[in-house]
Amino acid sequence: MFLSILFCLSSFGSTGVQASADSLVVVRSVVVSGNHKTRERIILREMEVKSGDTVLTRQLTEKLAWDQRKISNTNLFVTVDVTAKSIDEQQIDVEVSVKERWYFFAIPTFFLADRNFNEWWYERGRDLRRTIYGARLYYKNVTGNNDRLRAIAEFGFLRRFDLAYSLPYVDKAQKTGLSVGVAYLTNKEIAYRSALDKLVYLKGEELLRERFTASASLTRRNRFYSFHRLDLRYSNTTIADTVARLNPDYLLDSKTRQRFLQLSYTYNYDRRDNVAYPLKGKWLTLSASRLGLLPTDDLQQTELTGSLTGYLPLGGRFYASHFISGKISWPERQPYANLRGLGYTNDFIRGYELYVIDGQQYGILKNTWRYQLLNIRKHLKWIPVRQFSTIPLAVYLTAFGDVGYVRNSMAVEYKSRLANQWQYGTGIGLDVVTFYNAVFQFNYALNRLGQTGFYFSYFYEL
């Protein structure tokens, strides 16, 4: 993130004659350096500008800028610099200099089991027993082809074992990818229902829920910014009799087991300048899922979701973003375990961090305005490991306004006060973006209920 692009385009011609804005130049070569492990073809795959291309001078700067962004968004490099070097009036060389990340992480884990930090801090009494600990192994760029291996062993509030591998390109054309994974999870404490738009937990000595999933995914990337994904998943969930007795709708009709196959298709159009904290571009996601492919499956449900985000530079240090997202699902009667509205993922109204709003359909609009207070990149020569010697830091002052609506035909049953009516939140905040795509957000928000609060969130991508 926050990577410089160096364009040496002002000295075309050995005599120092300026190139016309409409003149053509030939890309004599594209030279990549700094990729000690990453295969060169993985980098060149992200570039629209190729060796032998003829490009209008006035288009070259923007083309190389987007090529730099695409290379950066692979998350393989700490820094990326793209330079166009003049050879004569008709030819240039493009130089791509990268600094690779550290790719292997075997790290102990200790994090909160609740939906977010704020729920744990305000609602769960900051109980350290509501934590998950263990170890995670992330091995990125295993073979130099941007492939990823993940292994997880965690205990505490949740016991989880997870193994997954993904290879973005299995063909010579570098368009088709494949991912596989398995996971096994058990709980002795679960949220078995919601009441008044907050989760209600049950704790026991026996296992209250046991889940096993296996999945395989096929991906296709025909163009630079368009991604297609087809997922096939098998899910097997078992709950204790106590859970089914307290909430017969947890898996519907007091059932204690739910097994089904799921097929999902997802389309992504991703033209953001930075995947961790975008300031320019757009991001579209459309998804269709069928839960229950066989007549004998325990769940028969269909879901359609979509979201669109636009990131707009407003001039100077000012930026804005607008996010709209929605979901529809049927049938009306759904198991509580599969009834998800706002509050469980990134689809939430700021100011409602302590609430979940369950429902079969929802829509949300989030608006954010940013002012960049700081944007620097420091090279610390005293750190001997090159993958950790460059530290970026950016700070943004933010203002936001969100509005959303959740439709829930079971609102009375779950004593919801927030479903089936418009909700909104507004406030100000501070965003800090730093090392290895880590983003920390500090917000002060006001919601429709007249409640105010300070809320903290963070996310990162290794």
C-alpha positions as CSV (number, residue, x, y, z in Angstrom):
1,M,0.0,0.0,0.0
2,F,1.0,3.6,-0.5
3,L,3.5,2.6,-3.2
4,S,5.3,5.1,-5.3
5,I,5.2,5.1,-9.1
6,L,8.2,6.6,-10.8
7,F,7.5,7.8,-14.3
8,C,10.4,9.2,-16.3
9,L,8.5,10.4,-19.3
10,S,9.8,13.9,-19.6
11,S,13.0,13.2,-21.5
12,F,11.9,11.4,-24.7
13,G,14.6,11.6,-27.3
14,S,18.4,11.9,-26.9
15,T,18.3,15.5,-27.9
16,G,15.9,16.4,-25.1
17,V,13.0,17.1,-27.4
18,Q,9.6,16.7,-25.6
19,A,7.4,14.0,-26.9
20,S,4.0,15.1,-28.3
21,A,1.0,14.2,-26.1
22,D,-0.4,12.2,-29.1
23,S,2.9,10.6,-30.1
24,L,3.3,6.8,-30.1
25,V,6.0,4.9,-28.3
26,V,7.0,1.3,-28.5
27,V,7.6,-0.7,-25.4
28,R,11.0,-2.3,-26.2
29,S,11.1,-4.4,-23.0
30,V,9.5,-5.0,-19.6
31,V,12.1,-5.9,-17.0
32,V,11.2,-7.2,-13.5
33,S,13.6,-7.1,-10.6
34,G,13.4,-7.9,-6.9
35,N,11.2,-11.1,-7.3
36,H,13.5,-13.6,-5.6
37,K,10.7,-16.2,-5.2
38,T,7.7,-14.9,-7.2
39,R,7.7,-16.2,-10.8
40,E,8.0,-13.4,-13.3
41,R,4.9,-14.5,-15.2
42,I,2.7,-13.9,-12.1
43,I,3.8,-10.3,-12.2
44,L,3.5,-9.9,-16.0
45,R,0.0,-11.4,-15.7
46,E,-1.1,-8.2,-14.0
47,M,0.3,-5.9,-16.6
48,E,-1.7,-4.5,-19.5
49,V,1.5,-2.9,-21.0
50,K,3.5,-5.7,-22.7
51,S,6.8,-5.9,-24.5
52,G,6.3,-4.9,-28.1
53,D,3.2,-2.8,-27.5
54,T,2.7,0.6,-29.1
55,V,1.1,3.1,-26.7
56,L,0.0,6.7,-26.9
57,T,2.2,8.8,-24.7
58,R,-0.8,10.5,-23.1
59,Q,-2.2,7.1,-22.1
60,L,1.1,5.6,-20.8
61,T,1.1,7.1,-17.4
62,E,-2.4,6.0,-16.5
63,K,-1.8,2.5,-17.9
64,L,1.3,2.0,-15.8
65,A,-0.4,3.4,-12.7
66,W,-3.1,0.8,-13.0
67,D,-0.5,-1.9,-13.7
68,Q,1.3,-1.0,-10.5
69,R,-2.0,-1.1,-8.6
70,K,-2.8,-4.6,-9.9
71,I,0.6,-5.9,-9.0
72,S,0.3,-4.4,-5.5
73,N,-3.1,-5.9,-5.1
74,T,-1.7,-9.4,-5.4
75,N,-0.5,-8.8,-1.8
76,L,2.8,-10.4,-2.6
77,F,4.9,-7.3,-2.2
78,V,5.7,-4.7,0.3
79,T,6.5,-2.1,-2.3
80,V,6.1,-1.9,-6.1
81,D,7.7,0.8,-8.3
82,V,7.0,1.1,-12.0
83,T,9.3,3.2,-14.2
84,A,9.1,4.1,-17.9
85,K,12.6,4.8,-19.1
86,S,13.1,6.6,-22.5
87,I,15.5,5.0,-24.9
88,D,14.9,7.3,-27.9
89,E,12.0,9.3,-29.3
90,Q,10.1,6.1,-30.3
91,Q,11.1,3.5,-27.7
92,I,10.9,3.0,-23.9
93,D,11.8,0.3,-21.4
94,V,9.4,-0.4,-18.6
95,E,11.1,-1.4,-15.3
96,V,9.2,-3.1,-12.5
97,S,10.9,-3.2,-9.2
98,V,9.3,-5.1,-6.3
99,K,10.2,-5.9,-2.7
100,E,8.7,-9.2,-1.6
101,R,6.8,-9.8,1.6
102,W,7.6,-12.4,4.1
103,Y,5.5,-15.3,2.9
104,F,5.6,-17.9,5.8
105,F,3.8,-17.2,9.0
106,A,3.5,-19.8,11.8
107,I,2.0,-17.7,14.5
108,P,0.2,-18.3,17.8
109,T,-3.4,-17.0,17.8
110,F,-5.3,-15.3,20.6
111,F,-8.5,-13.4,19.7
112,L,-12.0,-12.8,20.7
113,A,-14.8,-15.2,19.9
114,D,-17.5,-12.6,19.7
115,R,-18.7,-10.9,16.5
116,N,-16.6,-7.8,17.1
117,F,-14.4,-6.2,19.8
118,N,-17.3,-3.9,20.8
119,E,-19.7,-6.7,21.7
120,W,-17.0,-8.4,23.8
121,W,-16.1,-5.1,25.5
122,Y,-19.6,-3.7,26.2
123,E,-21.9,-6.8,26.3
124,R,-19.7,-9.8,27.5
125,G,-18.0,-8.2,30.4
126,R,-14.6,-8.4,28.7
127,D,-14.5,-12.1,29.7
128,L,-11.2,-13.6,28.7
129,R,-12.8,-17.0,28.7
130,R,-14.5,-15.9,25.5
131,T,-11.3,-16.2,23.5
132,I,-9.9,-18.5,21.0
133,Y,-6.2,-19.6,21.1
134,G,-4.0,-21.9,19.2
135,A,-1.8,-21.6,16.1
136,R,-2.2,-20.8,12.4
137,L,0.1,-21.4,9.5
138,Y,-0.1,-19.2,6.5
139,Y,2.2,-20.1,3.6
140,K,1.7,-17.7,0.8
141,N,3.4,-18.0,-2.6
142,V,4.3,-21.6,-1.8
143,T,5.7,-22.4,-5.3
144,G,6.1,-18.8,-6.4
145,N,2.8,-18.9,-8.3
146,N,0.8,-16.9,-5.7
147,D,-0.6,-20.1,-4.3
148,R,-1.6,-20.3,-0.7
149,L,-1.7,-22.9,2.0
150,R,-3.5,-22.5,5.3
151,A,-3.6,-24.7,8.4
152,I,-5.4,-23.8,11.6
153,A,-5.6,-25.5,15.0
154,E,-7.5,-23.5,17.6
155,F,-9.1,-24.2,21.0
156,G,-10.9,-22.3,23.8
157,F,-14.4,-20.9,23.1
158,L,-14.3,-22.7,19.8
159,R,-12.4,-25.7,18.7
160,R,-11.4,-25.5,15.1
161,F,-9.2,-27.5,12.6
162,D,-8.9,-26.2,9.1
163,L,-6.8,-27.0,6.1
164,A,-7.1,-25.3,2.7
165,Y,-5.0,-24.8,-0.4
166,S,-5.6,-22.5,-3.4
167,L,-3.8,-22.1,-6.7
168,P,-4.9,-19.1,-8.7
169,Y,-3.8,-20.5,-12.1
170,V,-3.6,-24.1,-13.2
171,D,-3.5,-23.4,-16.9
172,K,-0.8,-21.9,-19.2
173,A,-3.1,-19.0,-20.1
174,Q,-3.3,-18.1,-16.3
175,K,-7.0,-17.8,-16.2
176,T,-8.3,-20.8,-14.3
177,G,-7.7,-21.5,-10.7
178,L,-8.6,-24.2,-8.1
179,S,-9.1,-24.2,-4.3
180,V,-9.9,-27.1,-1.9
181,G,-10.5,-27.1,1.8
182,V,-11.9,-29.0,4.8
183,A,-12.8,-27.8,8.3
184,Y,-14.1,-29.3,11.6
185,L,-15.5,-27.1,14.4
186,T,-17.1,-27.8,17.8
187,N,-18.7,-25.5,20.4
188,K,-19.6,-25.9,24.0
189,E,-21.2,-22.5,24.0
190,I,-23.3,-21.1,21.1
191,A,-25.8,-18.3,20.3
192,Y,-28.9,-20.4,20.0
193,R,-31.3,-17.5,19.3
194,S,-31.6,-13.8,19.3
195,A,-33.8,-11.6,21.5
196,L,-34.3,-7.9,21.3
197,D,-31.8,-7.9,18.5
198,K,-29.0,-9.3,20.6
199,L,-27.5,-12.8,20.7
200,V,-28.5,-15.2,23.5
201,Y,-25.9,-17.8,24.4
202,L,-26.2,-21.2,25.9
203,K,-23.2,-22.9,27.7
204,G,-22.9,-26.5,28.6
205,E,-20.4,-29.2,29.5
206,E,-21.3,-31.3,26.5
207,L,-20.7,-30.4,22.9
208,L,-23.6,-28.1,21.8
209,R,-22.7,-27.9,18.1
210,E,-20.5,-29.9,15.8
211,R,-19.8,-28.9,12.2
212,F,-17.9,-30.4,9.3
213,T,-17.4,-28.7,5.9
214,A,-15.6,-29.7,2.7
215,S,-15.4,-27.5,-0.3
216,A,-13.9,-27.2,-3.8
217,S,-13.8,-24.0,-5.9
218,L,-13.2,-23.2,-9.5
219,T,-12.1,-19.7,-10.4
220,R,-11.9,-18.0,-13.8
221,R,-10.3,-14.6,-14.6
222,N,-10.7,-13.8,-18.3
223,R,-9.9,-10.1,-17.8
224,F,-7.8,-8.1,-15.4
225,Y,-10.6,-6.9,-13.2
226,S,-13.3,-9.6,-13.7
227,F,-13.4,-12.7,-11.5
228,H,-15.8,-15.7,-11.6
229,R,-16.0,-18.3,-8.9
230,L,-18.0,-21.5,-8.6
231,D,-18.1,-23.2,-5.2
232,L,-19.4,-26.6,-4.3
233,R,-19.6,-27.2,-0.5
234,Y,-20.8,-30.0,1.7
235,S,-22.0,-29.1,5.2
236,N,-22.9,-31.4,8.1
237,T,-24.1,-29.7,11.4
238,T,-25.2,-31.5,14.6
239,I,-26.6,-29.8,17.7
240,A,-27.4,-31.1,21.2
241,D,-30.9,-32.0,22.2
242,T,-30.8,-29.0,24.6
243,V,-30.4,-26.5,21.8
244,A,-33.2,-28.0,19.8
245,R,-35.5,-28.0,22.8
246,L,-34.7,-24.3,23.7
247,N,-35.1,-23.2,20.1
248,P,-37.0,-25.7,17.9
249,D,-36.3,-23.4,14.9
250,Y,-32.5,-23.6,15.2
251,L,-32.5,-26.2,12.5
252,L,-36.3,-26.2,12.1
253,D,-38.8,-28.7,13.5
254,S,-36.6,-29.6,16.5
255,K,-34.1,-31.3,14.3
256,T,-30.6,-32.0,15.6
257,R,-28.9,-32.6,12.3
258,Q,-28.6,-30.6,9.1
259,R,-26.8,-32.0,6.0
260,F,-26.8,-30.4,2.6
261,L,-24.8,-29.6,-0.6
262,Q,-24.4,-26.0,-1.6
263,L,-23.6,-24.6,-5.0
264,S,-22.7,-20.9,-5.3
265,Y,-21.6,-18.6,-8.1
266,T,-19.9,-15.3,-7.5
267,Y,-18.9,-12.6,-9.9
268,N,-16.5,-9.9,-8.9
269,Y,-15.4,-6.7,-10.7
270,D,-12.6,-5.3,-8.7
271,R,-10.9,-2.1,-9.9
272,R,-9.7,-0.7,-6.6
273,D,-6.4,1.1,-6.3
274,N,-5.6,-0.8,-3.1
275,V,-7.5,-3.8,-1.7
276,A,-6.8,-3.1,1.9
277,Y,-7.9,0.6,2.0
278,P,-9.1,1.8,-1.4
279,L,-9.3,5.5,-2.3
280,K,-10.1,5.2,-6.0
281,G,-12.0,2.8,-8.2
282,K,-15.0,0.5,-7.9
283,W,-15.9,-2.9,-6.6
284,L,-18.9,-5.0,-7.6
285,T,-19.9,-8.4,-6.2
286,L,-22.9,-10.5,-7.2
287,S,-23.6,-13.9,-5.8
288,A,-26.3,-16.6,-6.2
289,S,-26.4,-19.6,-3.8
290,R,-28.5,-22.7,-3.7
291,L,-28.4,-24.5,-0.3
292,G,-29.8,-28.0,-0.9
293,L,-29.1,-29.6,-4.2
294,L,-30.6,-33.0,-3.6
295,P,-34.2,-33.7,-2.6
296,T,-32.9,-35.5,0.5
297,D,-30.9,-32.5,1.7
298,D,-32.1,-31.2,5.1
299,L,-32.0,-27.6,3.9
300,Q,-33.7,-26.1,0.9
301,Q,-32.9,-22.4,0.6
302,T,-31.9,-19.9,-2.1
303,E,-30.0,-16.6,-1.6
304,L,-29.1,-13.7,-3.9
305,T,-26.7,-11.0,-2.7
306,G,-25.0,-8.1,-4.3
307,S,-22.9,-5.1,-3.4
308,L,-21.3,-2.1,-5.1
309,T,-18.7,0.3,-3.8
310,G,-17.4,3.4,-5.4
311,Y,-14.2,5.2,-4.2
312,L,-13.9,8.8,-5.3
313,P,-11.0,11.2,-4.9
314,L,-12.5,14.6,-4.3
315,G,-9.4,16.7,-4.8
316,G,-6.4,17.4,-2.6
317,R,-6.5,15.1,0.5
318,F,-10.3,14.6,0.4
319,Y,-11.9,11.2,-0.6
320,A,-15.3,9.7,-0.4
321,S,-16.8,6.2,-0.7
322,H,-20.4,4.9,-1.2
323,F,-21.3,1.3,-0.5
324,I,-24.7,-0.3,-1.3
325,S,-25.5,-3.9,-0.5
326,G,-28.5,-6.1,-0.4
327,K,-29.8,-9.7,0.0
328,I,-33.0,-11.6,-0.7
329,S,-33.6,-15.2,0.3
330,W,-36.4,-17.7,0.3
331,P,-38.5,-19.5,1.5
332,E,-39.9,-17.3,4.3
333,R,-39.4,-19.9,7.0
334,Q,-35.7,-20.5,7.5
335,P,-33.6,-22.2,10.2
336,Y,-32.3,-19.7,12.8
337,A,-28.8,-21.0,12.0
338,N,-29.2,-19.8,8.4
339,L,-31.2,-16.6,9.1
340,R,-28.7,-13.8,8.7
341,G,-29.3,-10.2,8.2
342,L,-27.2,-7.2,9.3
343,G,-24.4,-7.3,12.0
344,Y,-22.7,-10.6,11.3
345,T,-20.2,-9.6,8.6
346,N,-19.1,-6.2,7.1
347,D,-22.7,-5.5,6.3
348,F,-23.7,-3.5,9.4
349,I,-24.9,0.0,10.2
350,R,-22.3,1.9,12.1
351,G,-23.7,2.8,15.5
352,Y,-25.3,-0.7,15.7
353,E,-22.2,-2.7,16.5
354,L,-23.8,-4.2,19.5
355,Y,-26.9,-5.4,17.6
356,V,-27.8,-8.1,15.1
357,I,-30.8,-7.6,12.9
358,D,-31.9,-10.9,11.5
359,G,-34.0,-11.3,8.4
360,Q,-34.6,-12.9,5.0
361,Q,-34.0,-9.6,3.1
362,Y,-32.0,-6.5,3.7
363,G,-30.6,-3.4,2.1
364,I,-27.9,-1.0,3.3
365,L,-26.3,2.2,2.1
366,K,-23.0,3.4,3.7
367,N,-21.4,6.7,2.9
368,T,-17.9,7.8,4.1
369,W,-15.9,10.9,3.7
370,R,-12.2,11.0,4.4
371,Y,-9.4,13.5,4.9
372,Q,-5.8,12.3,4.7
373,L,-3.9,13.5,7.7
374,L,-0.7,11.5,7.0
375,N,0.8,9.2,4.4
376,I,4.4,8.1,4.8
377,R,6.6,5.2,4.1
378,K,9.7,4.6,6.2
379,H,12.6,2.4,5.4
380,L,14.3,1.2,8.6
381,K,17.9,0.2,7.6
382,W,18.6,-1.3,11.1
383,I,16.0,-4.1,10.5
384,P,18.1,-6.9,8.7
385,V,15.1,-8.7,7.2
386,R,14.1,-6.8,4.0
387,Q,10.5,-8.0,4.2
388,F,10.0,-6.1,7.5
389,S,12.2,-3.1,6.9
390,T,9.6,-1.0,5.1
391,I,6.8,0.4,7.2
392,P,3.9,2.4,5.6
393,L,1.6,4.5,7.8
394,A,-1.5,6.5,6.7
395,V,-4.0,8.2,8.9
396,Y,-7.5,9.5,7.8
397,L,-10.1,11.6,9.6
398,T,-13.5,10.3,8.6
399,A,-17.2,11.2,8.7
400,F,-20.0,8.8,7.9
401,G,-23.7,8.2,7.5
402,D,-25.4,4.8,7.1
403,V,-29.0,3.7,6.5
404,G,-30.4,0.2,6.3
405,Y,-33.6,-1.9,6.4
406,V,-34.1,-5.5,7.3
407,R,-37.3,-7.5,6.5
408,N,-37.9,-10.3,8.9
409,S,-41.2,-12.3,8.8
410,M,-40.1,-13.9,12.2
411,A,-39.5,-10.5,13.9
412,V,-42.2,-11.1,16.5
413,E,-40.9,-14.5,17.4
414,Y,-37.4,-13.2,18.1
415,K,-38.7,-10.0,19.7
416,S,-36.9,-7.8,17.2
417,R,-37.3,-4.0,17.7
418,L,-35.1,-3.1,14.7
419,A,-36.4,-5.3,11.9
420,N,-39.0,-4.1,9.5
421,Q,-38.2,-0.4,9.9
422,W,-35.5,1.9,8.7
423,Q,-32.4,2.3,10.8
424,Y,-29.6,4.8,10.5
425,G,-26.3,5.8,12.1
426,T,-23.9,8.7,11.7
427,G,-20.6,9.8,13.3
428,I,-16.9,10.6,12.9
429,G,-13.8,8.5,13.2
430,L,-10.1,7.9,12.7
431,D,-8.6,5.2,10.4
432,V,-5.0,4.1,10.7
433,V,-3.6,2.0,7.9
434,T,-0.2,0.4,8.4
435,F,2.1,-2.7,8.1
436,Y,0.9,-5.7,6.0
437,N,-2.5,-4.3,5.2
438,A,-3.6,-3.8,8.8
439,V,-6.4,-1.3,9.2
440,F,-7.5,0.1,12.6
441,Q,-10.7,2.1,12.9
442,F,-11.9,4.2,15.8
443,N,-15.4,5.6,15.5
444,Y,-17.8,7.7,17.6
445,A,-21.4,7.0,16.4
446,L,-25.0,7.9,17.0
447,N,-27.9,5.6,16.0
448,R,-31.6,6.0,15.4
449,L,-32.3,4.9,19.0
450,G,-30.4,8.0,20.3
451,Q,-27.6,5.8,21.6
452,T,-24.0,7.0,21.2
453,G,-20.7,5.1,21.7
454,F,-17.1,4.7,20.9
455,Y,-16.4,1.6,18.7
456,F,-13.2,0.0,17.6
457,S,-12.6,-2.4,14.7
458,Y,-9.6,-3.8,12.8
459,F,-8.8,-6.1,10.0
460,Y,-5.7,-7.3,8.1
461,E,-4.6,-9.5,5.3
462,L,-1.3,-11.4,5.5
